[in-house]
Each structure stands twice: as structure tokens, then as C-alpha cells.
């Protein structure tokens, strides 16, 4: 029986945990509060109370075969993204038990800064244009360094935007009829949450995985198409768009425009999306 520790049991981590338990595995998951620990226990994940920024809390990791790392960024906590994503990751990796033979790190397609609508794959240059992408890319380097020192297997999954039940991008804005910020003709790259969890599970199980996979559905769509489909499904007005004020963080993110290719995920990880694009995925999510 495989034993897995999920560090960061949020939207994706919980989905993955439920999937692994359903396959007969034993799953531990981290929580920062007793309340969150109770929520994990209720779905069969064995909770471990830790905080990645408090090294003294990290000495109780169980002996497991595999680790899935998906710690998110909580802006309300007051810590910087670099502290959480890089320093917190180092804290954890320094204290993982020697039994860990596979680490899968949940990264982001934000490491790519392409802006001309071109297709991007795992071999494309990583030149992020905003700080969040630079932080995530630095975290990937921390993972690779750890794997090299330990002689362990590490896989980086660069996820497109996650969506699904309970998470539909800008749903509230659509329902209120507010204008959507950004260029409507630029591409959105998405992956439905259950397909994302399937990819995560497959990367934990793969005998000889590639070091990097892009995890996205089959068809990038324009913002105009995405928000029009979402508005129609929820009975909201046809979306309106407004340009972003230059100089802000959101404007920097809006500067990118790329199409994420999932060929390696499909052919070498064996994941063919159940929801090939938003026309099928959004209906289920809503």
C-alpha cells in the first residue's frame, strides 16, 4: 500500500487525497489549525499539524513513500510569497523523512512569460515577467537541488488555471454585471480540478516520470469565449471588458499571452482530459 503525504491540502490537495484513498492508499495531509485538521479527518485524510514557516513544527512528518507539495499563498497571513513558496519549501525539504522516494511539486504555467499567443511546452524558455512567476521558478530550483542531493525522484507539474465546483473564475463579477479587467482576446489556459488531480496521482505513480509536465486541458480559449460561456451558463449578462491601468501587478500578468500544450501529459503521463475544454468543464462546475 502506498503512503502519501500531501503538504498543502487546499482545493487540489483534498481532491488528490480523496482519489488516493479511493484507490486504497493511506494519505496524510498537513493543516495549520485544529479546525482544518478535523476537516481533513472527516474525508479520510490523516491530519498532521504543521506550519511551513515554523521549522519547530516540522519534526512530526510520518514515514511515507511519496510527497505531493501544493502549499498555497494566503495573502491575509502577512507573509510574503517568497517566504512561503521558497523559504517554507526549504524548511520542509530539510525535514522530510528518508523514506520519501518521490516528490511531486505543484508549480504554475506562470513561469512562462511569452506574450505573442504562441504555443508553449516543457522545453520553452522560462522567463516570467511578474514576481509571482519568478518566485515559483525559484521554488522549482529548490526542489531540483533537493532531489539531486538526496538521490530522490522529483516531478514538477506546471498547472494551468484550476477551476471546477466552487471555483469559477470571476463568477461573482459576471453575476453582478461588472466589467472584466483585461484584454478579451488574450488566451486563458485552464484545467478542470478532477483532471488536475488525475495528473497529480499519475505523476506520483509513474515508474520513470519526466522531470516536468504541463497540466492543461486540450484547448486554450480566449477570455471572451470563457466569460461568454460562463455568463450564459449562470444566466448573467453578456460580459463586458475594460483595459487594465498600466503599472500594476495585474497589468504585468496581463502582459503574457500564450497557449499551453499538454502533449507530454497526454502521451507520456497517460492523462487524456475528461474535460477537454471549458465547454464541457464549466457546465459541470456550475
C-alpha positions as CSV (number, residue, x, y, z in Angstrom):
1,X,0.0,0.0,0.0
2,X,1.4,3.4,-1.0
3,X,1.7,6.0,1.7
4,X,1.4,9.7,0.7
5,X,1.9,13.0,2.5
6,X,0.1,15.9,0.9
7,X,1.6,19.2,2.1
8,X,-1.0,21.8,1.4
9,X,-4.5,20.3,1.5
10,X,-6.3,23.0,-0.4
11,X,-8.6,22.8,-3.4
12,X,-6.3,20.4,-5.3
13,X,-4.7,18.6,-2.4
14,X,-8.0,17.5,-1.0
15,X,-9.2,16.3,-4.4
16,X,-6.0,14.3,-4.8
17,X,-6.2,12.9,-1.2
18,X,-9.8,11.6,-1.8
19,X,-8.7,10.0,-5.0
20,X,-5.7,8.2,-3.5
21,X,-7.8,7.0,-0.6
22,X,-10.4,5.6,-3.0
23,X,-7.5,3.7,-4.7
24,X,-6.7,2.0,-1.4
25,X,-3.7,4.2,-0.3
26,X,-3.0,5.8,3.1
27,X,-2.9,9.5,3.0
28,X,-1.6,12.1,5.4
29,X,-2.3,15.8,5.0
30,X,-1.0,18.9,6.6
31,X,-3.1,21.5,8.3
32,X,-2.2,24.7,10.2
33,X,-5.2,24.6,12.6
34,X,-7.2,22.0,14.6
35,X,-10.3,23.0,12.6
36,X,-8.6,22.3,9.3
37,X,-7.3,19.1,10.8
38,X,-10.8,18.0,11.6
39,X,-12.0,18.7,8.1
40,X,-9.3,16.5,6.7
41,X,-10.0,13.7,9.1
42,X,-13.7,13.8,8.0
43,X,-12.7,12.9,4.5
44,X,-10.3,10.2,5.5
45,X,-7.0,12.2,5.3
46,X,-4.9,11.7,8.4
47,X,-4.0,15.2,9.6
48,X,-0.6,16.5,10.5
49,X,-0.5,19.9,12.2
50,X,2.4,21.9,10.8
51,X,3.2,25.4,9.5
52,X,5.9,25.5,6.8
53,X,7.2,28.8,8.2
54,X,7.7,27.4,11.7
55,X,10.5,24.9,11.5
56,X,9.9,23.6,15.0
57,X,6.5,22.3,13.9
58,X,8.0,20.1,11.1
59,X,9.6,17.4,13.1
60,X,6.5,15.2,13.1
61,X,6.3,14.2,9.5
62,X,5.3,10.5,9.1
63,X,7.4,8.0,7.2
64,X,5.8,8.0,3.7
65,X,6.8,6.8,0.2
66,X,5.7,9.9,-1.7
67,X,5.0,13.6,-1.1
68,X,2.8,16.0,-3.0
69,X,3.6,19.6,-2.3
70,X,1.0,22.2,-3.0
71,X,1.2,24.9,-0.4
72,X,-0.8,27.9,-1.5
73,X,-0.3,31.6,-0.7
74,X,-2.6,33.2,1.9
75,X,-2.3,36.9,1.5
76,X,-4.1,37.5,4.7
77,X,-1.4,35.8,6.7
78,X,1.0,38.7,6.3
79,X,3.9,36.7,4.9
80,X,5.5,37.3,1.5
81,X,5.0,35.0,-1.4
82,X,8.8,34.3,-1.4
83,X,8.8,33.4,2.3
84,X,6.0,30.9,1.8
85,X,7.0,29.4,-1.5
86,X,10.8,29.3,-1.2
87,X,11.7,29.6,2.5
88,X,8.8,27.4,3.6
89,X,9.7,24.8,1.0
90,X,13.3,24.7,2.1
91,X,12.1,24.2,5.7
92,X,10.0,21.2,4.7
93,X,12.6,19.6,2.4
94,X,15.2,19.8,5.1
95,X,13.0,17.7,7.4
96,X,11.3,15.1,5.1
97,X,11.9,11.6,6.3
98,X,14.5,9.4,4.4
99,X,11.7,7.1,3.3
100,X,10.5,9.6,0.7
101,X,11.3,8.3,-2.8
102,X,9.1,10.6,-4.9
103,X,8.3,14.3,-4.5
104,X,5.8,16.0,-6.8
105,X,5.7,19.8,-6.7
106,X,2.7,21.8,-7.8
107,X,4.0,24.7,-9.9
108,X,2.4,27.0,-12.3
109,X,2.4,28.0,-16.0
110,X,3.1,31.5,-14.7
111,X,6.8,30.7,-15.1
112,X,6.3,31.4,-18.8
113,X,6.4,35.0,-20.0
114,X,5.5,34.5,-23.7
115,X,3.3,37.3,-25.0
116,X,2.5,36.6,-28.7
117,X,-0.1,33.9,-28.3
118,X,2.5,31.2,-29.2
119,X,2.3,27.6,-28.1
120,X,4.4,26.7,-25.0
121,X,5.7,23.3,-24.0
122,X,8.1,21.9,-21.3
123,X,11.1,23.0,-23.3
124,X,10.1,26.6,-23.9
125,X,12.1,29.3,-22.2
126,X,11.0,30.2,-18.7
127,X,11.3,34.0,-18.4
128,X,8.5,35.1,-16.1
129,X,7.5,38.8,-16.3
130,X,6.0,39.2,-12.9
131,X,7.3,38.4,-9.4
132,X,4.9,35.5,-8.7
133,X,6.3,33.6,-11.7
134,X,9.9,34.3,-10.6
135,X,9.2,33.1,-7.1
136,X,7.6,29.8,-8.4
137,X,10.5,29.3,-10.7
138,X,13.0,29.7,-7.8
139,X,10.9,27.2,-5.8
140,X,11.3,24.7,-8.7
141,X,15.1,25.1,-8.4
142,X,14.9,24.3,-4.7
143,X,13.1,21.1,-5.5
144,X,15.7,20.1,-8.1
145,X,18.5,20.8,-5.7
146,X,16.9,18.7,-3.0
147,X,16.4,15.8,-5.4
148,X,20.0,15.9,-6.5
149,X,21.3,15.9,-3.0
150,X,19.0,13.1,-1.9
151,X,19.1,11.0,-5.0
152,X,15.3,11.1,-4.9
153,X,12.8,11.4,-7.8
154,X,11.2,14.8,-8.2
155,X,8.5,15.8,-10.7
156,X,7.3,19.4,-11.3
157,X,3.8,19.9,-12.5
158,X,3.1,23.3,-14.1
159,X,-0.6,23.7,-13.7
160,X,-2.8,25.9,-15.8
161,X,-5.6,27.7,-14.0
162,X,-7.6,25.4,-11.8
163,X,-11.4,25.5,-12.0
164,X,-14.3,23.3,-11.0
165,X,-17.1,23.1,-8.5
166,X,-16.8,26.0,-6.1
167,X,-14.2,27.8,-8.2
168,X,-15.2,29.5,-11.4
169,X,-13.0,32.5,-12.3
170,X,-14.8,35.8,-11.7
171,X,-18.2,34.3,-11.3
172,X,-19.3,37.0,-8.8
173,X,-18.3,39.8,-11.2
174,X,-20.3,38.2,-14.0
175,X,-23.3,37.8,-11.8
176,X,-23.1,41.5,-10.9
177,X,-22.6,42.5,-14.5
178,X,-19.3,44.2,-13.7
179,X,-16.7,44.7,-16.5
180,X,-14.0,42.1,-16.6
181,X,-10.4,43.6,-16.5
182,X,-8.0,42.7,-19.2
183,X,-7.8,42.1,-23.0
184,X,-10.6,39.8,-24.0
185,X,-8.7,38.4,-27.0
186,X,-5.8,37.0,-24.9
187,X,-5.7,33.3,-24.1
188,X,-6.8,31.6,-20.9
189,X,-5.2,28.2,-20.1
190,X,-7.3,26.0,-17.8
191,X,-7.5,22.6,-16.3
192,X,-10.6,21.1,-14.6
193,X,-9.8,20.1,-10.9
194,X,-10.6,16.4,-11.3
195,X,-8.3,16.2,-14.4
196,X,-5.6,18.1,-12.4
197,X,-5.9,15.5,-9.5
198,X,-5.7,12.6,-12.0
199,X,-2.4,14.1,-13.4
200,X,-1.1,14.5,-9.8
201,X,-1.9,10.9,-9.0
202,X,-0.3,9.7,-12.2
203,X,2.9,11.6,-11.5
204,X,3.1,10.0,-8.1
205,X,2.7,6.5,-9.6
206,X,4.8,6.8,-12.7
207,X,7.8,4.4,-12.8
208,X,10.1,6.7,-14.8
209,X,8.4,10.1,-15.0
210,X,9.7,13.1,-16.9
211,X,11.0,15.9,-14.7
212,X,8.4,18.4,-15.9
213,X,4.8,18.2,-17.2
214,X,2.5,20.9,-18.3
215,X,-1.0,20.2,-16.9
216,X,-3.7,21.9,-19.0
217,X,-6.8,20.9,-21.0
218,X,-6.8,20.4,-24.8
219,X,-7.9,23.8,-25.9
220,X,-6.8,27.2,-24.7
221,X,-9.6,29.7,-25.1
222,X,-9.9,33.5,-25.3
223,X,-11.1,35.4,-22.3
224,X,-14.1,36.5,-24.4
225,X,-15.1,32.9,-25.1
226,X,-14.6,31.8,-21.5
227,X,-16.6,34.6,-19.9
228,X,-19.3,34.4,-22.5
229,X,-19.8,30.6,-21.9
230,X,-19.8,31.2,-18.1
231,X,-22.2,34.0,-18.3
232,X,-24.6,32.0,-20.5
233,X,-24.5,29.1,-18.1
234,X,-25.3,31.2,-15.0
235,X,-27.8,33.4,-16.7
236,X,-25.7,36.5,-16.4
237,X,-25.5,39.4,-18.9
238,X,-23.0,39.1,-21.8
239,X,-19.6,40.1,-20.3
240,X,-18.1,43.5,-20.8
241,X,-14.3,44.2,-20.6
242,X,-12.2,47.1,-19.6
243,X,-8.4,47.7,-20.0
244,X,-6.1,47.5,-17.0
245,X,-4.4,50.5,-15.6
246,X,-0.7,50.2,-16.5
247,X,2.0,49.6,-13.9
248,X,0.1,47.3,-11.5
249,X,0.7,43.7,-10.7
250,X,-2.4,42.6,-12.6
251,X,-1.3,44.5,-15.7
252,X,2.0,42.7,-15.5
253,X,0.2,39.4,-15.5
254,X,-2.0,40.5,-18.4
255,X,1.1,41.2,-20.5
256,X,1.6,37.5,-21.1
257,X,-0.4,35.7,-23.8
258,X,0.4,32.1,-24.5
259,X,-1.2,28.7,-25.3
260,X,-0.1,25.8,-23.1
261,X,0.4,22.5,-24.9
262,X,-0.4,19.3,-23.0
263,X,1.1,16.7,-25.4
264,X,3.6,15.3,-22.8
265,X,0.9,15.0,-20.2
266,X,-1.3,13.0,-22.7
267,X,1.3,10.9,-24.3
268,X,3.9,10.2,-21.6
269,X,1.9,10.6,-18.4
270,X,-1.2,9.0,-19.9
271,X,-3.7,11.6,-18.9
272,X,-6.3,12.5,-21.5
273,X,-8.6,15.1,-20.0
274,X,-12.2,14.1,-19.2
275,X,-13.0,17.7,-19.7
276,X,-11.1,18.7,-22.9
277,X,-12.1,22.3,-22.7
278,X,-14.3,24.8,-20.8
279,X,-17.4,24.0,-22.9
280,X,-17.6,20.7,-21.0
281,X,-15.9,21.6,-17.8
282,X,-17.8,24.7,-16.9
283,X,-21.2,23.1,-17.2
284,X,-20.1,20.5,-14.6
285,X,-18.5,23.1,-12.4
286,X,-21.7,25.2,-12.3
